[in-house]
Amino acid sequence: MIVVTGATGTVGGEVVRLLAGRGERVRAMTREPSKVAVSPEVEVVRGDFDDPGSLAAAVRGADAVFLLSAPQPVARSA
């Protein structure tokens, strides 16, 4: 099982599609599962980086994780 974070985004969504297309077992992780449109064989779970408990449940039993974090503001010097 491969967990893909950011499954509703451009990159994460494409990773889910490609992995599922090659027959991999995929779990799509997102803060809002209702926004994920995937093939029926893909498991969709709620996971939020601000909710550590949700992360433990999302990766339970996984063999690998594709970790994609949200872009962060660039640090600026004063």
PEVEN-V605908 format. One record per backbone hydrogen bond with DSSP energy under -1.0 kcal/mol. NH is the residue of the N-H (numbers start at 0). CO is the residue of the C=O. If there is no record, write none. Layout:
NH|CO, NH|CO
This chain:
1|24, 2|63, 3|26, 4|65, 6|28, 8|5, 12|8, 13|9, 14|10, 15|11, 16|12, 17|13, 18|14, 19|15, 20|16, 21|17, 22|19, 23|18, 26|1, 27|42, 28|3, 29|44, 34|31, 35|32, 41|38, 42|25, 44|27, 46|29, 50|47, 53|50, 54|50, 55|51, 56|52, 57|53, 58|54, 61|58, 62|0, 63|0, 65|2
